Amino acid sequence: MNQMDARELLVYMTTSAAGLNGEPHYYGPLRMIESVQRLCGLLLQDDPENETLKALAARIEPDKHKGMTDPQAFQQMLDEAAALSVDLIL
């Protein structure tokens, strides 16, 4: 894993958490799932053939910005991403 990319993700997560106070309620899940997608990319650098990581990142991309325009599709993506992520530790 590239250390600078990992540090950038850490900064993204920290500043996102700091900036959430007062933002619309869907920003929290959006920023969390964006962090998940970025972490998938970092982990794939070391394990480029990991099909679960690929599937997880691919599932997030098309619906990650639908929190405001299509909350149902956004929630479905979150639920499916959560189910996929469990496969990483089984």
PLY file of the C-alpha trace (Angstrom):
ply
format ascii 1.0
element vertex 90
property float x
property float y
property float z
element edge 89
property int vertex1
property int vertex2
end_header
0.00 0.00 0.00
1.33 3.39 -0.94
1.94 5.32 2.30
1.05 8.71 0.80
-2.27 7.38 -0.50
-3.01 5.90 2.93
-2.19 9.23 4.58
-4.44 11.08 2.14
-7.27 8.71 3.04
-6.63 9.30 6.73
-6.80 13.07 6.17
-9.98 12.68 4.09
-11.65 10.66 6.82
-10.56 12.99 9.61
-11.54 16.20 7.86
-14.82 14.63 6.75
-15.66 13.74 10.34
-14.75 17.24 11.49
-16.89 18.83 8.80
-20.03 16.75 9.28
-21.50 18.84 12.05
-24.32 20.83 10.51
-24.22 19.12 7.12
-27.21 17.27 5.63
-27.80 13.82 7.14
-26.81 11.90 3.99
-23.28 13.36 3.95
-22.11 10.99 6.69
-22.92 7.77 4.82
-21.63 9.31 1.58
-18.27 10.16 3.11
-18.00 6.78 4.80
-18.72 4.86 1.59
-16.31 7.09 -0.33
-13.66 6.13 2.24
-14.50 2.46 1.73
-14.11 2.82 -2.02
-10.77 4.58 -1.65
-9.54 1.95 0.80
-10.53 -0.77 -1.69
-8.28 0.93 -4.23
-5.39 1.00 -1.78
-5.84 -2.65 -0.84
-6.06 -3.64 -4.49
-2.57 -2.23 -5.02
-1.24 -5.09 -2.88
-3.83 -7.68 -3.93
-4.91 -6.80 -7.50
-6.67 -10.13 -8.07
-8.98 -9.86 -5.05
-12.41 -10.30 -6.61
-14.29 -9.23 -3.48
-12.46 -5.89 -3.32
-13.11 -5.37 -7.02
-16.79 -6.19 -6.62
-17.14 -3.92 -3.61
-15.53 -0.94 -5.34
-17.59 -1.59 -8.48
-20.84 -1.79 -6.51
-20.23 1.54 -4.80
-19.35 3.63 -7.86
-22.65 3.90 -9.76
-24.83 4.84 -6.75
-22.55 6.63 -4.31
-23.89 10.09 -5.18
-27.59 9.17 -5.07
-28.14 9.99 -1.41
-30.08 13.12 -2.25
-31.57 12.24 -5.65
-32.51 8.59 -5.07
-32.25 7.69 -1.38
-33.66 4.19 -1.95
-30.96 3.31 -4.52
-28.32 4.80 -2.23
-29.51 2.70 0.72
-29.65 -0.42 -1.43
-26.05 0.19 -2.50
-25.01 0.63 1.15
-26.75 -2.61 2.13
-25.19 -4.54 -0.74
-21.75 -3.05 -0.06
-22.04 -4.06 3.59
-22.92 -7.63 2.60
-19.99 -7.78 0.17
-17.57 -6.41 2.74
-18.31 -9.26 5.15
-16.85 -11.66 2.57
-13.46 -10.01 3.15
-13.15 -11.56 6.59
-14.81 -14.93 6.03
0 1
1 2
2 3
3 4
4 5
5 6
6 7
7 8
8 9
9 10
10 11
11 12
12 13
13 14
14 15
15 16
16 17
17 18
18 19
19 20
20 21
21 22
22 23
23 24
24 25
25 26
26 27
27 28
28 29
29 30
30 31
31 32
32 33
33 34
34 35
35 36
36 37
37 38
38 39
39 40
40 41
41 42
42 43
43 44
44 45
45 46
46 47
47 48
48 49
49 50
50 51
51 52
52 53
53 54
54 55
55 56
56 57
57 58
58 59
59 60
60 61
61 62
62 63
63 64
64 65
65 66
66 67
67 68
68 69
69 70
70 71
71 72
72 73
73 74
74 75
75 76
76 77
77 78
78 79
79 80
80 81
81 82
82 83
83 84
84 85
85 86
86 87
87 88
88 89
